[in-house]
C-alpha cells in the first residue's frame, strides 16, 4: 500500500491510525486529514520523536496495512 491510498481513504484509516498511536486525539486526526507530513509532525509532538523516527514509524505502519 502507498500513502496515496491512505490519503484517499482517510476516513477509513483514521481508526487504524488512532489504534496505532493512541496519543493522537480526534482533533489531531481531523487536522491531519491524510497528510503524511502533518501526521509525522503530530507524532513528533505527542511522542517526542525526531522527524526521522516518526517517518520510520509511519513507514513501518504502512508496510503492515
C-alpha positions in Angstrom: 0.0 0.0 0.0 1.2 3.5 -0.6 0.4 6.7 1.2 -1.9 8.0 -1.6 -4.3 5.2 -0.7 -4.3 6.2 2.9 -4.8 9.8 2.0 -7.7 9.0 -0.4 -9.4 6.8 2.2 -8.6 8.8 5.3 -11.9 8.3 7.0 -11.4 4.5 6.8 -7.8 4.7 8.2 -8.4 7.2 11.0 -9.4 4.4 13.4 -6.3 2.3 12.5 -4.1 5.3 12.9 -5.5 6.1 16.3 -5.3 2.5 17.3 -1.5 2.5 16.4 -0.8 5.9 18.0 -3.3 6.3 20.9 -1.9 9.7 22.0 -3.4 11.2 18.8 -6.7 12.9 19.6 -9.7 13.1 17.3 -8.8 16.8 16.7 -5.3 15.7 15.6 -6.8 13.3 13.2 -9.1 15.9 11.8 -6.2 18.3 11.3 -4.0 15.5 9.7 -6.7 14.6 7.1 -4.4 12.1 5.4 -1.4 14.5 5.2 1.7 12.4 5.9 3.8 15.4 6.9 1.1 16.5 9.3 1.0 13.0 10.8 4.8 13.0 11.3 4.6 16.4 12.9 1.9 15.3 15.3 3.8 12.1 16.2 6.9 14.3 16.9 4.7 16.5 19.3 2.9 13.7 21.1 5.7 11.2 21.4 8.7 13.4 21.5 10.2 11.7 18.4 12.7 13.0 16.0 11.4 13.5 12.4 13.3 10.5 11.1 11.9 8.3 13.8 8.4 9.5 13.1 8.8 8.8 9.4 10.2 5.3 10.1 7.2 4.6 12.3 4.8 5.7 9.6 6.7 3.5 7.0 6.5 0.5 9.4 2.8 1.0 10.0 2.2 1.5 6.2 4.0 -1.8 5.4 1.7 -3.7 7.7 -1.5 -2.4 6.1 
